[in-house]
Amino acid sequence: MYKEHESIITPDKNLIIWRYLDLWKFLDIIDNRKLYMSRADTFEDKFEGRIPVTKANELKDGHPLKNIDQFSEASLKKSSYISCWCSEQEETYPMWKIYSDYRGAVAIKSTVGDLIDSISENEQNQYIGKINYVNPKGDYFFRGNTYQLFFEKRDYFVFENEIRIMTSLPYKNGRELLELPFGTKIEIIPEKLINEIYLAPLADENFKNLIELKLRDINLDIPVKYSEV
């Protein structure tokens, strides 16, 4: 279920969010009624979940923050799972360009509140928050909770306007930690999550018909629109 946390800034529930997806990922959501979440240590940005490297390098061995950074790299990133969303009023060209093939992809339009409502039945806690973009060369303040590390990114990524949902999988020992999967899925309710579906900018009529046929087959009444980018 969704849970608030003092170290995580949960946005206004009316905030519009987007998720750009390849077709197979979208079908996985509506067919299996689950949302895939990637393990934090599989992200391209290897600084995910870590103290800014310029700050960590300044710390002496044994410094509490350095210990936290090393613990995150060794353990936290291997047990933390994330799904990334974009907070914009409208679809954006950069997100289509980065996260789709520009033809056979879709974008889900939702809100923070609808995302929360769609995951309310899960046993594991899920945290939803806005990313705080930090200057890796500037001042840094650690507030004392490791969740903070997963809701911060270097300011090189500020264009993403990211909102993310995060969960963790439990483990009892080092062996179980190493056996955790690269990804996990949480149950969602598609009809609560998805407000509108936008097709990739170069998608044709056949692709639109395919999506609409699939929605009818599983009794989902969700508007399908062509991209305006």
Beta strands, then each sheet from edge to edge (+ up, - down):
strand 1: 16-22
strand 2: 34-39
strand 3: 80-86
strand 4: 105-111
strand 5: 127-130
strand 6: 132-134
strand 7: 152-154
strand 8: 162-168
strand 9: 183-187
strand 10: 196-199
strand 11: 224-226
sheet 1: 1+ 4- 10+ 11+
sheet 2: 5+ 8- 3+ 2- 9+
sheet 3: 6+ 7+
end
